[in-house]
Each structure stands twice: as C-alpha cells, then as structure tokens.
Amino acid sequence: MTLAVAAVVTTLVLAGCAPTADTPQPTPSATRTPTPTPTPTEIPELVEGGTAGQNRPFVELVIGELLASNPEPASLQIIDTLVAGGFDRAAMQVTEDTTRVGNRADSILFSILIDGECLLGQVAGGAVATSLGDVLGTGRCLVGRTLSLD
C-alpha cells in the first residue's frame, strides 16, 4: 500500500508541475462611445388662441430677431414686428422710445393682453426680457404714458 500511496502522491506532484493550457485573455478592442443623437431644437411658433405663457417664447424669438438686425428699435418697430408675428395691435401697449426732453429712452416697455393675462416685455441694451403679469384695474397692462397705436 505504501507503494500505491507513493505513486498517487508522485502523480499529484507531477501534475502540479505540468504546463497548463493558456487561458484566453480578452484582447482590447476599440470601443466606440455612442454619441447622442442631437435633439432638434423646437422653434417657437405663435399659438393662436393660446395663453400669454404659451406665446412668450414666440415673442422672445420675434423680438430677438428684430434686435439682431437693429439693437435699438423704435417703439413702433417693436409693435409692427409683433403684428407681423400675428398678434393683435389693439391688445398692445408700448412706451415711447424718447424721453420728454428728446433723449433716447434707456428701455422700451411693451405689453400684449392675451386672454386676461399680460405678456410684458422690455427692450434695453439690444436684449429683450419678458414676464407675465396680471391685468391692471384699468383693463390694460402698463401704467403711465404709452404711445397711441391707433
């Protein structure tokens, strides 16, 4: 039995010294990082019958385009641009583009009354800023002196 045990031990020892088959290693390959598909930017449009909030992006777009070509537009140019965009002139107000002493106004305010809500805008320094507001007790959106749009 000793001889049998010695044979088994020798076999096991020699088996541990035998070369093993190479384990396949993964080879690095160029991995492509997927590029996200660009999401098309939605161009704002007039929402006929929409709210002041729904039409705010469109107002910013059309006035922004006006300012790109003329950073200091006259008050009536702002109104004409909005009318050309589809808004009702009768629903608008705008402040004067000159002061009482004839100097250029630092900013021009405009408003559009849309379904009981005011879309307010300010043009200054070649930029437009907009906000939404409540209708005043007068039924209008702006306080103070505004141009006649008749």
C-alpha positions as CSV (number, residue, x, y, z in Angstrom):
1,M,0.0,0.0,0.0
2,T,2.9,2.3,0.6
3,L,3.9,1.9,-3.0
4,A,0.4,2.8,-4.1
5,V,0.3,5.9,-1.9
6,A,3.7,6.9,-3.2
7,A,2.5,6.6,-6.8
8,V,-0.6,8.7,-6.1
9,V,1.5,11.4,-4.4
10,T,4.0,11.4,-7.2
11,T,1.3,11.7,-9.8
12,L,-0.3,14.6,-8.0
13,V,3.0,16.4,-7.5
14,L,4.0,15.9,-11.1
15,A,0.5,17.0,-12.3
16,G,1.0,20.3,-10.4
17,C,4.3,20.9,-12.4
18,A,2.8,20.2,-15.8
19,P,2.2,23.1,-18.1
20,T,-1.3,24.3,-18.2
21,A,-3.2,25.4,-21.3
22,D,-3.2,29.1,-21.8
23,T,-6.4,30.7,-20.7
24,P,-7.5,33.0,-23.5
25,Q,-7.3,36.6,-22.5
26,P,-9.6,39.2,-23.9
27,T,-7.9,41.4,-26.4
28,P,-8.6,45.1,-26.1
29,S,-10.6,46.5,-29.0
30,A,-11.5,50.0,-29.9
31,T,-14.8,50.7,-28.2
32,R,-17.0,53.3,-29.7
33,T,-18.6,55.7,-27.3
34,P,-22.1,56.2,-28.7
35,T,-22.7,59.9,-29.5
36,P,-26.2,61.1,-28.5
37,T,-28.4,61.9,-31.4
38,P,-29.0,65.7,-31.3
39,T,-32.5,66.6,-30.3
40,P,-33.9,69.0,-32.7
41,T,-34.5,72.4,-31.1
42,E,-38.1,73.3,-31.4
43,I,-38.6,76.7,-33.0
44,P,-41.3,78.7,-31.1
45,E,-44.4,79.5,-33.0
46,L,-47.5,81.6,-32.4
47,V,-50.1,79.7,-30.5
48,E,-53.3,81.1,-31.8
49,G,-55.9,81.1,-29.1
50,G,-53.1,80.2,-26.6
51,T,-52.2,81.8,-23.3
52,A,-49.7,84.6,-22.7
53,G,-47.3,81.9,-21.2
54,Q,-47.7,79.7,-24.3
55,N,-46.8,82.7,-26.6
56,R,-44.0,84.1,-24.5
57,P,-41.2,82.0,-26.3
58,F,-42.5,83.2,-29.7
59,V,-42.5,86.9,-28.6
60,E,-38.9,86.4,-27.4
61,L,-38.0,84.9,-30.7
62,V,-39.5,87.6,-33.0
63,I,-38.3,90.5,-30.8
64,G,-34.8,88.8,-30.6
65,E,-34.7,88.6,-34.4
66,L,-35.6,92.3,-34.6
67,L,-32.8,93.2,-32.1
68,A,-30.3,91.1,-34.1
69,S,-30.8,93.4,-37.1
70,N,-31.5,96.6,-35.1
71,P,-30.4,96.6,-31.4
72,E,-32.2,100.0,-30.7
73,P,-35.5,99.7,-32.5
74,A,-38.2,102.4,-32.3
75,S,-41.3,101.7,-30.2
76,L,-43.4,101.3,-33.3
77,Q,-40.9,98.9,-34.9
78,I,-41.5,96.6,-31.9
79,I,-45.3,96.8,-32.3
80,D,-45.0,96.3,-36.1
81,T,-42.8,93.2,-35.5
82,L,-45.4,91.7,-33.1
83,V,-48.3,92.5,-35.5
84,A,-46.3,90.8,-38.3
85,G,-45.9,87.8,-36.0
86,G,-49.7,87.5,-35.7
87,F,-50.6,89.5,-32.5
88,D,-53.5,91.9,-32.3
89,R,-52.3,95.6,-32.4
90,A,-55.4,96.6,-30.3
91,A,-54.2,94.3,-27.5
92,M,-50.8,96.0,-27.3
93,Q,-49.2,98.9,-25.4
94,V,-45.8,100.4,-25.8
95,T,-43.8,103.2,-24.1
96,E,-42.1,105.9,-26.0
97,D,-38.6,105.5,-27.3
98,T,-37.6,109.1,-26.5
99,T,-37.8,111.0,-23.2
100,R,-39.8,114.2,-22.7
101,V,-36.6,116.2,-23.4
102,G,-35.9,114.3,-26.6
103,N,-33.2,111.9,-25.5
104,R,-33.3,108.2,-26.4
105,A,-35.1,106.1,-23.7
106,D,-32.9,103.6,-21.9
107,S,-35.5,101.0,-22.4
108,I,-38.9,100.4,-24.1
109,L,-41.7,98.5,-22.4
110,F,-44.4,96.7,-24.3
111,S,-47.3,94.5,-23.5
112,I,-49.8,92.2,-25.1
113,L,-53.1,91.5,-23.4
114,I,-53.8,87.8,-24.1
115,D,-56.9,86.2,-22.7
116,G,-57.0,88.2,-19.4
117,E,-53.2,88.0,-18.8
118,C,-50.4,90.4,-19.6
119,L,-47.3,89.3,-21.6
120,L,-44.9,92.1,-20.6
121,G,-41.6,92.9,-22.4
122,Q,-38.7,95.2,-22.0
123,V,-36.2,96.0,-24.7
124,A,-32.9,97.5,-23.4
125,G,-29.3,97.3,-24.5
126,G,-30.0,95.1,-27.5
127,A,-31.8,92.4,-25.5
128,V,-35.4,91.5,-24.6
129,A,-36.7,90.3,-21.3
130,T,-40.3,89.1,-20.8
131,S,-42.5,88.2,-17.9
132,L,-46.2,87.5,-17.2
133,G,-48.4,89.7,-15.2
134,D,-52.0,90.4,-14.1
135,V,-54.2,92.8,-15.9
136,L,-54.5,96.2,-14.1
137,G,-57.8,97.6,-12.8
138,T,-57.8,99.8,-16.0
139,G,-58.0,96.7,-18.1
140,R,-54.6,97.4,-19.5
141,C,-51.1,96.1,-18.7
142,L,-48.8,99.1,-18.5
143,V,-49.0,102.1,-16.1
144,G,-48.1,105.5,-17.3
145,R,-47.7,107.2,-20.6
146,T,-47.9,104.9,-23.7
147,L,-48.0,105.6,-27.4
148,S,-51.3,105.7,-29.2
149,L,-51.4,102.7,-31.6
150,D,-54.5,103.8,-33.5
